[in-house]
Amino acid sequence: MTKNTIELLDSVKHRNVKVDTSLVDVPHNKMNTATVMVVELVTLVHEYPIFITKNPNTGQFLFSALLGIESGENLYIKDNVWQARYLPLDVLRRPFQAMLAQEDDFSGGRIAIDMANPQVISSEGERLFDQQGEPTDYLKRIQTTFAQLMGSTEQNKAVLEGLYKYNLLESINLELDLGGLKPTNMNGLYTINKDSLAKLSGEALEDCHQKGLLQVCHLIMSSGTHVEKLIRWSKEKHL
């Protein structure tokens, strides 16, 4: 992907463009984390381990689904099939991206498409526009996905700031036994500080309850069991 291949959607220019949604094992899905929104957590925690990471460019905290152990590794893809019933919105929106009017201003923007993506073709797949130039049902679903992503950005920011304010985040080092000579370590991950959570009381506890922080904490902690699934998949991959 380069800036030269990113084009703002245009009902005339992209009238005959199609997206082959059957292609799953494509370059843009080769990632070991996917950004997730608070509104997704209640569903995602049933299938993905959820951690908090930091944006390397801004230093801001992000909710992230762990998809693989090594950089660029997505263990949820096997034989061109995604091994989960629910896909994060950050995955569903691809091969599209939001072009913001101003950096970090998620109140508005336009949808663009990466024309170099292998999913983007003209022979078969989901059309973006009908013959009248109107968005197809597929494109409407993509538009809804972006509306959810952009509409949830401020909520994500508020919740993460709340977790940080009450010292509910702690940095962890995941030491994973993958059957090699030495354990594999994963750094740069944060999870819920159980001690700080247990010590909440009075106004702080009430504030965390009112803002939904307690539910988020418990959802994230419950998702940790899926790390074992990633370890199993990683071992199977290297047999």
C-alpha positions in Angstrom: 0.0 0.0 0.0 1.3 3.5 -0.9 -0.4 6.9 -0.9 -0.5 6.7 -4.7 -2.8 3.7 -4.6 -5.2 5.2 -2.0 -8.2 6.7 -3.7 -11.3 8.5 -2.3 -14.4 6.5 -3.3 -16.1 8.0 -6.3 -19.3 6.6 -7.8 -18.1 7.2 -11.3 -14.5 6.2 -11.1 -15.2 3.1 -9.1 -18.5 2.1 -10.7 -17.1 -1.2 -11.8 -14.8 -1.9 -8.9 -15.5 -5.1 -6.9 -14.1 -6.4 -3.6 -13.5 -10.2 -3.3 -14.5 -10.7 0.3 -13.7 -14.5 0.0 -10.0 -13.6 0.1 -9.0 -13.6 3.8 -5.3 -14.5 3.8 -4.2 -11.1 2.3 -1.4 -8.8 3.3 -3.5 -6.3 5.2 -4.7 -9.1 7.5 -1.2 -10.2 8.4 -1.0 -8.4 11.8 -0.8 -9.7 15.3 -3.1 -7.1 16.8 -6.3 -5.3 15.8 -7.6 -2.1 17.4 -11.0 -2.7 19.0 -13.7 -0.4 20.3 -15.4 -0.5 23.8 -18.7 -1.4 22.2 -17.2 -4.6 20.7 -15.7 -5.9 23.9 -18.7 -7.8 25.2 -18.7 -9.9 22.0 -14.9 -10.0 21.3 -13.9 -11.4 24.7 -15.6 -14.7 23.8 -13.1 -15.3 21.1 -10.0 -13.0 21.4 -7.6 -12.1 24.2 -7.9 -8.4 24.7 -5.0 -6.2 26.0 -4.2 -2.5 26.0 -1.4 -1.3 23.8 0.1 2.1 23.0 0.1 3.8 19.7 3.8 4.0 18.8 3.3 7.4 17.1 1.1 9.2 19.7 1.6 7.3 22.9 -2.1 7.0 23.3 -3.6 3.8 24.8 -5.6 1.5 22.6 -7.8 -1.6 23.2 -6.3 -4.4 21.1 -7.3 -7.9 20.2 -4.2 -10.2 20.1 -4.2 -12.1 16.9 -0.8 -13.6 16.9 2.4 -14.0 18.8 5.0 -12.8 16.3 5.0 -9.5 14.5 2.9 -9.8 11.3 1.4 -13.1 12.4 -2.3 -13.7 12.4 -3.1 -17.1 13.9 -6.8 -16.6 13.4 -6.4 -17.2 9.6 -6.1 -20.8 8.6 -6.6 -22.1 5.0 -8.0 -18.7 4.0 -10.7 -18.9 6.7 -11.0 -16.6 9.8 -11.2 -18.9 12.8 -13.8 -16.8 14.7 -17.5 -16.0 14.3 -17.0 -12.3 15.0 -14.4 -10.1 13.3 -13.3 -6.8 14.9 -14.6 -3.7 13.1 -11.0 -2.7 12.3 -10.8 -5.9 10.3 -14.2 -5.7 8.7 -13.5 -2.2 7.3 -10.6 -3.3 5.2 -9.5 -2.7 2.3 -11.0 0.7 3.0 -9.8 3.4 5.3 -10.9 6.8 6.6 -9.5 9.9 5.1 -9.9 12.5 7.9 -10.3 16.2 7.1 -7.9 16.9 10.0 -5.6 14.5 11.8 -7.2 12.9 14.9 -10.6 14.6 14.0 -13.0 11.7 13.9 -16.1 13.9 13.7 -16.0 13.6 9.9 -14.1 12.2 6.9 -14.4 10.3 3.7 -13.9 6.6 2.8 -11.0 5.7 0.6 -10.0 2.4 -1.0 -6.6 0.9 -1.6 -6.6 0.0 -5.3 -3.4 -2.1 -4.9 -5.1 -4.5 -2.5 -5.5 -8.0 -3.9 -9.2 -8.0 -2.8 -9.9 -5.1 -5.1 -10.7 -6.4 -8.6 -13.2 -5.8 -11.4 -14.1 -9.4 -12.4 -15.9 -10.8 -9.4 -16.9 -10.0 -5.8 -19.0 -7.3 -4.1 -19.8 -4.3 -6.2 -19.5 -0.9 -4.5 -22.0 1.0 -6.6 -25.0 0.0 -8.7 -25.5 1.1 -12.3 -27.2 4.3 -11.1 -24.1 5.1 -9.0 -25.8 4.5 -5.7 -24.0 2.6 -2.9 -24.8 -1.2 -2.9 -25.8 -3.0 0.3 -22.2 -4.1 0.7 -20.9 -0.5 0.6 -23.6 0.6 3.0 -22.4 -2.0 5.5 -18.8 -0.6 5.1 -20.2 2.9 5.7 -22.0 1.6 8.8 -18.7 0.0 10.0 -16.9 3.3 9.7 -19.7 5.2 11.4 -19.3 2.8 14.4 -15.5 3.1 14.4 -15.5 6.9 14.3 -18.4 7.2 16.6 -16.8 5.1 19.2 -13.4 6.9 19.2 -14.3 9.4 22.0 -15.8 6.7 24.1 -12.6 4.6 23.8 -10.6 7.6 24.8 -12.7 8.4 27.8 -12.7 4.8 29.1 -8.9 4.5 28.7 -8.3 7.8 30.4 -10.5 6.6 33.3 -8.6 3.3 33.6 -5.3 5.3 33.7 -6.7 7.8 36.2 -7.5 5.1 38.7 -4.3 3.2 38.2 -6.1 0.3 36.7 -3.6 -0.4 34.0 -0.4 -2.3 34.4 2.4 -3.2 32.0 2.9 -7.0 31.6 5.5 -9.2 29.9 3.8 -12.3 28.5 6.2 -15.3 28.7 4.9 -18.0 26.4 6.1 -21.6 26.3 5.9 -22.5 22.6 7.9 -25.7 23.0 11.2 -24.2 22.0 14.5 -24.0 23.9 13.4 -20.9 25.7 10.1 -19.1 26.3 8.9 -16.4 23.9 8.4 -13.0 25.5 5.8 -10.4 24.4 6.3 -6.9 25.5 4.4 -3.6 25.1 1.1 -5.0 26.5 -1.0 -3.7 29.3 -3.8 -5.4 31.3 -6.0 -4.6 34.3 -4.2 -4.1 37.6 -6.2 -6.5 39.9 -4.8 -5.0 43.1 -5.9 -1.5 42.2 -9.3 -2.8 41.1 -9.8 -4.6 44.4 -8.9 -1.5 46.4 -11.4 0.8 44.7 -13.9 2.2 47.2 -16.2 5.1 47.9 -16.5 7.8 45.2 -13.8 6.2 43.0 -15.7 2.9 42.9 -19.0 4.7 42.2 -17.4 6.7 39.4 -15.9 3.6 37.8 -19.3 1.9 38.0 -21.1 4.9 36.5 -18.6 5.2 33.6 -18.7 1.5 32.8 -15.0 1.0 33.8 -15.8 -1.9 36.1 -17.5 -3.9 33.3 -14.6 -3.1 30.9 -12.1 -4.4 33.5 -13.9 -7.7 34.0 -14.4 -8.2 30.3 -10.7 -7.8 29.6 -9.7 -10.1 32.5 -12.1 -12.8 31.3 -10.5 -12.7 27.8 -7.1 -13.8 29.0 -8.0 -17.5 28.7 -7.7 -17.2 24.9 -4.0 -16.8 25.1 -3.8 -20.5 25.6 -5.6 -20.9 22.2 -2.9 -18.8 20.5 -0.2 -20.9 22.1 -1.9 -24.1 20.8 -2.3 -22.7 17.3 1.3 -21.5 17.2 2.5 -25.0 18.2 0.3 -26.6 15.5 1.6 -24.1 12.9 5.2 -25.1 13.5 4.7 -28.9 13.6 
